[in-house]
Amino acid sequence: MSISFDPASDLAEKMLKVNFVVMDVDGTITSSDDRTALAVSQILGRLKRANVRWSFATGRSIAGLYATVRNVLSLQKSRLAAPAICYNGAVVFVPGEPSILSTKTISRDDVRAILETGRRLQLPASVYTCASVLGVPMELVYTDVAERASELDINFMPFQYARDWSLVDLNNTVAVLLELPPGRPNVHLSEIRESLASSVRVTSSGGPFYEFTTCDTSKGLALEGMIGGIHSLGARYKAWSKFSNIAVETTMAIGDNLNDIDMIQAAGVGVAVSNSRDEVKEIADLVTTLPAGRGAVEALRLLLDVKKYRAPYERI
């Protein structure tokens, strides 16, 4: 089965202009299937040969992003070639020897309010700080659960136990997670929002987590800022000048969950993989017939077909 698509449509005209692809990670390109990882890696290589640049936008930390997409990047034998969005847009970083392009931090008062909400709802908290030390990111994650002090978090980062939050330096907090314990019924996002200031944004990217950032943090806004940052780098460094023609309207964004909606809406072409939430499918320009990594490959093969850089659609 392939995507139903009219090559003479306005969408095809938009796809012809695409020169940059940004992809969510969890639920969009990740898969436990090594064959799918290989297919994703191969299609990213074809994008590069077609002069289409690509990157990732994720709710994960920088360390978590690299750990999660390691198989895809190693199979392709190529490093991430463009800046990437982490913490749902709170941090944009330049790969290689990672350096920070931009950060948005949550105020101490708002962090305390989120932590108080977690205590009231009995939801364990994880607080992520990301400081730029001479331009290089320094990431830490704190937990208020003593038993986790010797564990790794979902980003494969070691937890730091916060016995007393008042003793923790929260000035560089970029994200807070509240975790829904197994067996607990979901808490509606609106109930959480009501207890917090308008300066805080709460969303979900799947799994048992509620994710908090500043109200002006989102993947869509970060996409716009990242492209502006790329243009600034291109003006200063010759190596980045090859990205000078990238624009929001020439970007394809691929995602699956609530935290991807504004990125999909902002991009010139928005794609939802078939396992996406209904809210995401409703605003996407294109919905794949296949889920997660296979769906991303399906959309990217279609992009290359439209741009006439590969043979007609083949079965994934």
Summary of the structure (lengths in Angstrom):
residues: 316
radius of gyration: 19.5
end to end distance: 9.3
largest distance: 61.3
contacts: 1105
relative contact order: 0.18
helix: 39%
strand: 22%
